[in-house]
Amino acid sequence: MCGIVGYVGKQQAAPILLDGLSKLEYRGYDSAGMAVYDGTQINIKKATGRLKVLSELTHGGETMQGHLGIGHTRWATHGEPSDVNAHPHFNESQTIAVVHNGIIENYIKLKKRLEDRGYQFCSDTDTEVVAHLLDYYYHKYGEDPLTAVTKVIHRVEGSYALGIIFADFPDVIYSVRKDSPLIVGQSEGGNLIASDVPAVLKYTRDVYFIENEEIARLTEDTIEFFNVDGEPVEKQPKHIDWDINAAEKGGYEHFMLKEIYEQPKAVRDTINPRIKDDAIVIEELGMTDEEILSISKIHIVACGSAYHTGVTCKYVFEGLARIPVEVDLASEFRYRDPILEDGALVIIISQSGETADSLAALRLAKERHITTLGIVNVVGSSIAREADKVMYTWAGPEIAVATTKAYSCQLVAQYLLALKFAQVRGKISDDEMREYLHDIEMLPNQIENLLGIKERIQRFANRYAAAKDVFFIGRGIDYAISLEGSLKLKEISYIHSEAYAAGELKHGTISLIEDGTLVAAVVTQEDLYKKTVSNIVEVKTRGAFVLAVTNDDNIDIEKTADYVIYIPKTNRYFTNSLAIIPLQLFGYYVSVGKGLDVDKPRNLAKSVTVE
């Protein structure tokens, strides 16, 4: 949540801050602000609403002169969305400005102590505590910013990424992080901080990933790093190879539609480097055959759509590699005191690699000395760095809040991992492996072909833009597909939608079906065709209109369903990669039909970096 950008250099800071913040809008926000040093003082402008309000207020940044500044998009956690609660926050004399991503858990205690010392607060935020605490330590310890920052780190509890400027040091930005993402970009025209890579791609491809409780000090020409005790730390930059156009719309109406259409390439990029001579080679994984053979149980832990890929891949790992699998929501995993025994492998799945609950689950597993494997999209992210093993999904930057291509890449990454485990453990023959790999290699082309029916899906979606309730049903992997299809619809169209295991309809759910209710039935598992068809009959007799998503050889379903979308036939374990495409498009076109903000749905954020 929230987005941070900072700049110090030769150019005017405010336009760069606005541009960088625009690349972070996908993170979700309700207000925005900037602090820029103009040569004599720090000027602060803040506004509730979209970034364009701030841009208009400052005439695109032109009214805020200065070469040093920090900017922020806020997603409210403490205090309602308002100009007062928007960032940056400052000390009473407005000589220190702070932007913050995260939550200060002990802010009430700190606020009380600061108030006892005469400090006055004007906002309801936890962040204002940081500004006053910096002021307190800055004056207590000889007006040394680095010392003040280190003292604050020792006092605050929770998660944070901070960008800080001091009026007394008009050519320096300080930044520090703990459990919230923050990077430093190095360019010839100046240096930057940001919450994520897209914000700096226009200016540099060389970035530093700040570790937990590391401090960065930036000037126009220098970047220095320090640990929590103020001691120098040596770091090397990483070069980012993303195409800058990948973070722009490229002619599409929305990022979500662009990313739906990028799925064939993203899936192909995730698959192709890993298949060599009828074998799976995952170079970054670093797992020996002995380690794979020693796995007695897998725990897949994730949030949202990533969790749904885990529900699918439970069937894949168990069916192919014959390893028992549990799938947990990361937000529940660590609070249920999970039983983690020797030989277990905990797989953490996250697009950003910064998801707070997933990161906490990973750390719990490591505390218990259980091997962890991160499946992430962002090189150098917290989960990628902290997991014992890592596998990357080469989806490139995903901007829309509702994930599509990252979801698809997470699926195929797990297919490959399950096949590798199965082969090492002797559960599939060489001939079977070749067949599985052939089916996986066909997926990008099959996805591409499916995208050709978008007009048909759009016409159907337009009929249901006014729907109040939609239900998704399926069995086995089809139920896992239904979970994601339902989430896609509800998160961007605001239509109440639920997914149910089709066999559970009689246990209460069917009472919700009435005349005209849309039920989307996913029917791709051949051995379950008849079972699911009987469930379709059950809802139709209660008045439901049934949309079926099924394999192209299952034409008999037209006798039962009202509207059928066919997908190419593939191996039953990999069918999610195809069946999800029409459901993504359905959700997208329903949202468009309602005139909603597809890429930035209300109350949601791309990267959930707080609990």
Secondary structure by P-SEA (a helix, b strand, c coil): cbbbbbbbcccccaaaaaaaaaaaccccccccccccccccbbbbbbbcccaaaaaaaacccccccccccccccccccccccccccccccccccccbbbbbcccccaaaaaaaaaaaaccccccccaaaaaaaaaaaaaaaccccaaaaaaaaaacccccbbbbbbbcccccbbbbbbccbbbbbbbcccccccccccccccccccbbbbbcccbbbbbccccccccccccbbbbbbbbbbccccccccccccccaaaaaaaaaaaaaaaaccccccccccccccccccaaaaaaccbbbbbbcaaaaaaaaaaaaaaaacccbbbbbbcccccccccccccccbbbbbbbcccccaaaaaaaaaaaaaccbbbbbcccccccccccccccccccccccccccccaaaaaaaaaaaaaaaaaaaaaccccaaaaaaaaaaaaaaaaaaaaaacaaaaaaaaaaacccccbbbbbbcaaaaaaaaaaaaaaaacccccccccccccccccccccccccbbbbbbcccccaaaaaaaaaaaaaaaccbbbbbbccccccccccccbbbbbccccccccccccaaaaaaaaaaaaaaaccccccccccccccccc
